[in-house]
Amino acid sequence: MENDALKQTLQQHRLEGLCRLSPEHVATLLQATRLGEDTLALALLPLAQQKAQVPVSGFRVGAIAIGGSGYWYLGANMETVGLPLSSALHAEQAAIGHAALFDEHHIEKVIVSASPCGHCRQFMHELNQTSLMLVLPDDHFMLDELLPHAFGPADLGQTYGMLNSPAGSLGQQNSQQQKAQDLACLSALDEANASYAPYSHNRAGVALLLDDGQICRGRYLENAAFNPSLGPMQLALSQLFLQGYTPDQIRRAFIVEASADVQQCDAAARLLSQLSAVTLDRLVL
């Protein structure tokens, strides 16, 4: 991050540690630095890259998803020692998943420090938007330029995408009453109901209760091509690292998921076990 005005403004307004910037934050930074929106976002990518967990590759990737609401959401790649590479989370997925957790319905742009791989291009296509701009350090493209003749939600009869799907109704009559005092369970239930699983119908959500009482949340975000689907534990752990926490601060972990042919619990428990000794509690509805 070479812009002195940007550094000073981030420090002055205590924004260095934030992983989500409000429209007011963005306006302050734009005014102080006199940068254009894309140039500012590219200059902020090192903040995202610092959050990357890359014990396998050592290659830090940062991304920022600019939501239709005006909020900017940071994301970083995440790798886990001892697990297959398929368990890794890509920065673009992390940024879009971050936006999903705050109920964004549209992504205007994704700013990323390296050209998106095919995995991420397919994942972003699940937004099912008419357009999405990708901004790179040296160029910019529309998603359909990088993924021509794409296979996505429309090919499977979906009229919506991962950020604007109908909400679920899991546990409306039983689990909320039975677990009324269990904040972790209720948070996981909320995320399961907000998840996107139009192909498997396996709505799933995760909540990680931390030692300071905060909760890191994750929800399942499915993909028409299946493999780029984002698991709820991946997203919850991404939030943990983005917010500056560490796995040893997890005190409770809970997953709520729908009974379906596809299940998240085993994969979620395996991922968690590589980073924490906390046992994953599960509720199937």
Disulfide bonds with the S-S distance in Angstrom:
none
